[in-house]
Amino acid sequence: MADAPPALTGLSRLAESFAVVLCDVFGVLHNATRVFPAAAEALAAFRSGGGTVILVSNAAEPGMRLAESLRARGIPDPYDDLVTGGDVARSLLEEAGVRRVHHIGPARDRVLFAGLPVTPVPVDAAEQIVCTGYPDCDDDLDATLEAALERGQRLLCTNPDTSLTVGATRLRFAGLVAERYRALGGHVVETGKPGALIYRRALDKAARVRGRPVAPAQTLGIGDTVPLDVAGALGNGFAALQIGTAQPPPMAASDRFYRMPALVW
């Protein structure tokens, strides 16, 4: 194991080493209550130097909807394209020809199914489960998962994150549901970070922008969390840059793991 790497002072210290940046949204461009203009400026500067920026988010909403919400927050378009966990889930549903799904998560996340020939149904009538978040009431969650297991249904999880403590409040996410289903013996497919599916889609988009394939060694993943962003980037062969002041836990020594208090140029 090794101590955390020293913090960098700006993205420009790394810019010449990479052709593509795969950048997180929540925690980097904004935190729901506050927008971070310096992050957008840093990404724009990277692009002006010939780099390609793909936003990679575990949001359940389709990428086009996420782009709209970013513009509504006053965040410009300092990126070439974007992909969400919702986009990957939609593609898997279309490829499998799924028509009936049981949705676990906030009702607002059903925007994921917009435009698809998909109908949300009770678990006993579903072909597949899609989990976008932790349910507001989990009284029947175990019974739902056991019923899904009996039917051999797989679970698509758009956000593998499990929880976050804000002040005295513990927020629970879709990853907790995925953990419970795995513990029962169920099959889970993670469509968001740190899984490979969303990164594969992001690299495909980067290749289309650049007109040629992109090697993992040319790619830098940026995000604020170690379990999702850093682990996902390193696990898929990219370098990783953690944004924020939180001290990461000790990790295996790597000369491709960097830290920065805030994304600046």
C-alpha positions as CSV (number, residue, x, y, z in Angstrom):
1,M,0.0,0.0,0.0
2,A,1.1,3.6,-0.5
3,D,0.1,7.0,0.9
4,A,-2.1,9.3,-1.2
5,P,-0.3,11.1,-3.9
6,P,0.4,14.8,-3.5
7,A,-2.2,17.3,-4.8
8,L,-1.7,19.0,-8.2
9,T,-2.4,22.7,-8.8
10,G,-4.1,22.4,-12.1
11,L,-5.2,20.2,-15.0
12,S,-2.7,21.8,-17.3
13,R,0.0,19.8,-15.3
14,L,-1.4,16.7,-16.9
15,A,-3.0,17.9,-20.2
16,E,-0.1,17.1,-22.5
17,S,-0.1,13.5,-21.3
18,F,-3.6,12.7,-22.3
19,A,-5.8,12.9,-25.4
20,V,-9.2,12.2,-23.7
21,V,-10.7,13.2,-20.4
22,L,-13.7,11.1,-19.0
23,C,-15.2,13.5,-16.4
24,D,-17.7,12.9,-13.7
25,V,-20.6,15.5,-13.3
26,F,-21.9,15.5,-9.7
27,G,-19.1,16.6,-7.3
28,V,-17.0,18.0,-10.2
29,L,-19.2,20.4,-12.2
30,H,-21.7,21.0,-9.5
31,N,-22.9,19.5,-6.1
32,A,-26.7,20.1,-6.6
33,T,-26.6,23.4,-4.7
34,R,-23.5,25.0,-6.2
35,V,-21.9,25.2,-9.6
36,F,-18.1,25.1,-10.0
37,P,-17.3,27.4,-13.0
38,A,-13.5,26.7,-12.7
39,A,-14.2,23.0,-13.6
40,A,-16.0,24.0,-16.8
41,E,-13.2,26.4,-17.6
42,A,-10.6,23.7,-17.1
43,L,-12.4,21.3,-19.4
44,A,-12.9,24.0,-22.0
45,A,-9.1,24.8,-21.9
46,F,-8.3,21.1,-22.3
47,R,-10.5,21.0,-25.4
48,S,-9.0,24.1,-26.9
49,G,-5.6,22.4,-26.7
50,G,-6.9,19.5,-28.8
51,G,-8.2,17.3,-26.1
52,T,-11.6,15.5,-26.1
53,V,-13.9,15.6,-23.1
54,I,-16.7,13.0,-22.5
55,L,-18.9,13.4,-19.4
56,V,-19.5,10.1,-17.6
57,S,-22.3,10.1,-15.1
58,N,-24.2,7.5,-13.0
59,A,-27.4,9.5,-13.5
60,A,-30.5,7.5,-14.4
61,E,-31.7,10.1,-16.8
62,P,-30.7,9.9,-20.5
63,G,-27.7,11.9,-21.6
64,M,-29.8,14.4,-23.6
65,R,-31.9,15.1,-20.5
66,L,-28.7,15.5,-18.4
67,A,-27.3,18.0,-20.9
68,E,-30.5,20.1,-20.6
69,S,-30.3,20.1,-16.8
70,L,-26.6,21.2,-17.0
71,R,-27.6,24.1,-19.2
72,A,-30.4,25.0,-16.9
73,R,-27.9,25.3,-14.0
74,G,-25.9,27.7,-16.1
75,I,-23.1,25.2,-16.9
76,P,-21.9,25.7,-20.5
77,D,-21.0,22.8,-22.8
78,P,-17.3,22.3,-22.1
79,Y,-17.5,18.7,-23.4
80,D,-17.8,16.9,-26.7
81,D,-20.3,14.3,-25.7
82,L,-21.7,12.6,-22.6
83,V,-23.0,9.2,-21.4
84,T,-25.0,8.2,-18.4
85,G,-25.8,4.9,-16.6
86,G,-29.3,5.5,-17.8
87,D,-28.1,5.5,-21.5
88,V,-26.4,2.2,-21.0
89,A,-29.5,0.7,-19.3
90,R,-31.7,1.9,-22.1
91,S,-29.4,0.2,-24.7
92,L,-29.4,-3.1,-22.8
93,L,-33.2,-3.0,-22.6
94,E,-33.5,-2.4,-26.3
95,E,-31.0,-5.0,-27.3
96,A,-32.8,-7.6,-25.1
97,G,-36.2,-6.6,-26.4
98,V,-37.5,-6.2,-22.9
99,R,-41.0,-4.8,-22.7
100,R,-42.1,-5.2,-19.1
101,V,-39.8,-4.0,-16.2
102,H,-40.2,-3.6,-12.5
103,H,-38.7,-0.3,-11.5
104,I,-37.1,0.3,-8.1
105,G,-36.3,3.9,-7.3
106,P,-37.8,7.4,-7.3
107,A,-40.7,7.9,-9.6
108,R,-38.8,10.8,-11.2
109,D,-36.2,8.4,-12.5
110,R,-38.8,6.8,-14.9
111,V,-37.6,9.4,-17.4
112,L,-35.1,6.6,-18.1
113,F,-37.9,4.8,-20.0
114,A,-39.1,7.8,-22.0
115,G,-39.4,6.9,-25.7
116,L,-38.9,3.1,-25.1
117,P,-41.6,0.5,-25.7
118,V,-41.3,-0.3,-22.0
119,T,-44.0,-0.6,-19.3
120,P,-43.4,-0.5,-15.6
121,V,-45.2,-3.5,-14.0
122,P,-45.3,-5.4,-10.7
123,V,-42.4,-7.7,-10.1
124,D,-44.4,-10.9,-10.8
125,A,-45.2,-9.6,-14.3
126,A,-41.8,-8.3,-15.1
127,E,-39.1,-9.6,-17.5
128,Q,-36.4,-7.6,-15.7
129,I,-35.7,-5.3,-12.8
130,V,-34.2,-1.8,-13.2
131,C,-32.9,-0.1,-10.1
132,T,-32.1,3.6,-10.3
133,G,-32.2,4.4,-6.6
134,Y,-33.0,3.2,-3.1
135,P,-36.8,3.1,-2.5
136,D,-38.4,5.7,-0.2
137,C,-40.0,2.8,1.7
138,D,-38.1,-0.5,1.8
139,D,-40.7,-2.6,3.8
140,D,-41.3,-4.9,0.8
141,L,-37.8,-4.7,-0.8
142,D,-36.6,-8.1,0.3
143,A,-39.8,-9.7,-0.7
144,T,-39.6,-8.0,-4.1
145,L,-36.0,-9.2,-4.6
146,E,-36.8,-12.7,-3.6
147,A,-39.7,-12.8,-6.0
148,A,-37.4,-11.6,-8.8
149,L,-34.8,-14.2,-7.9
150,E,-37.4,-17.0,-8.1
151,R,-38.2,-15.8,-11.7
152,G,-34.5,-15.6,-12.7
153,Q,-34.7,-11.9,-13.4
154,R,-31.5,-9.9,-13.7
155,L,-31.2,-6.5,-12.1
156,L,-29.9,-3.5,-14.0
157,C,-28.3,-1.0,-11.6
158,T,-27.7,2.4,-13.0
159,N,-25.8,3.8,-10.0
160,P,-23.6,1.3,-8.1
161,D,-22.9,3.8,-5.3
162,T,-24.2,2.6,-2.0
163,S,-24.5,5.5,0.5
164,L,-23.3,9.0,1.4
165,T,-23.4,10.8,4.7
166,V,-24.2,14.5,4.6
167,G,-24.1,16.0,8.0
168,A,-26.2,13.7,10.2
169,T,-28.2,12.3,7.2
170,R,-27.3,9.0,5.5
171,L,-28.4,8.9,1.9
172,R,-28.9,5.5,0.4
173,F,-28.5,4.7,-3.3
174,A,-29.1,1.9,-5.8
175,G,-25.9,0.1,-5.0
176,L,-27.4,-1.0,-1.7
177,V,-30.2,-2.7,-3.6
178,A,-27.7,-4.4,-5.9
179,E,-25.7,-5.7,-2.9
180,R,-28.8,-7.2,-1.4
181,Y,-29.8,-8.9,-4.7
182,R,-26.3,-10.3,-5.1
183,A,-26.4,-11.6,-1.5
184,L,-29.5,-13.6,-2.4
185,G,-27.8,-15.1,-5.4
186,G,-29.3,-12.7,-8.0
187,H,-27.6,-11.6,-11.2
188,V,-26.7,-7.9,-11.3
189,V,-25.5,-5.8,-14.2
190,E,-24.0,-2.4,-13.3
191,T,-24.6,0.1,-16.1
192,G,-22.7,2.9,-14.3
193,K,-19.3,3.5,-12.8
194,P,-17.1,1.7,-11.8
195,G,-18.3,-1.0,-14.3
196,A,-16.8,-1.4,-17.7
197,L,-20.0,-0.9,-19.8
198,I,-20.2,2.8,-19.3
199,Y,-16.5,3.4,-19.9
200,R,-16.7,1.3,-23.1
201,R,-19.5,3.5,-24.3
202,A,-17.5,6.7,-23.4
203,L,-14.4,5.5,-25.3
204,D,-16.6,4.7,-28.3
205,K,-17.9,8.3,-28.2
206,A,-14.4,9.7,-27.8
207,A,-13.3,7.6,-30.8
208,R,-16.1,9.0,-33.0
209,V,-15.2,12.6,-32.0
210,R,-11.5,12.1,-32.7
211,G,-12.0,9.9,-35.8
212,R,-9.8,7.1,-34.5
213,P,-9.7,4.6,-31.5
214,V,-8.5,5.9,-28.2
215,A,-6.0,3.9,-26.1
216,P,-6.6,3.6,-22.4
217,A,-3.1,5.0,-21.8
218,Q,-4.2,8.2,-23.5
219,T,-7.2,8.6,-21.2
220,L,-7.7,10.4,-17.8
221,G,-10.7,9.7,-15.6
222,I,-11.7,12.6,-13.4
223,G,-14.1,12.3,-10.4
224,D,-14.6,12.9,-6.7
225,T,-15.1,9.4,-5.3
226,V,-12.5,6.7,-4.9
227,P,-14.8,3.6,-5.1
228,L,-16.5,4.8,-8.3
229,D,-14.4,7.3,-10.2
230,V,-10.8,6.4,-9.2
231,A,-11.4,2.7,-9.0
232,G,-13.3,2.7,-12.2
233,A,-10.7,4.6,-14.1
234,L,-7.7,2.6,-12.8
235,G,-9.6,-0.7,-13.2
236,N,-10.3,0.1,-16.9
237,G,-6.6,1.0,-17.6
238,F,-6.9,4.8,-17.4
239,A,-5.1,7.3,-15.2
240,A,-7.3,8.8,-12.5
241,L,-7.6,12.3,-11.0
242,Q,-9.6,12.7,-7.7
243,I,-11.2,16.1,-7.2
244,G,-11.9,17.4,-3.7
245,T,-10.4,17.8,-0.3
246,A,-11.4,14.4,1.2
247,Q,-8.4,12.3,1.9
248,P,-8.6,9.0,0.0
249,P,-7.8,5.7,1.8
250,P,-4.4,4.2,1.2
251,M,-4.3,2.5,-2.2
252,A,-1.9,0.3,-4.1
253,A,1.0,2.3,-5.4
254,S,0.3,3.8,-8.8
255,D,2.0,6.5,-10.8
256,R,-1.3,7.1,-12.6
257,F,-3.4,8.3,-9.6
258,Y,-3.4,12.1,-9.0
259,R,-5.3,14.4,-6.6
260,M,-6.5,18.0,-6.9
261,P,-8.5,20.1,-4.4
262,A,-10.6,21.6,-7.2
263,L,-10.6,21.2,-11.0
264,V,-8.8,24.3,-12.3
265,W,-6.5,25.1,-15.2
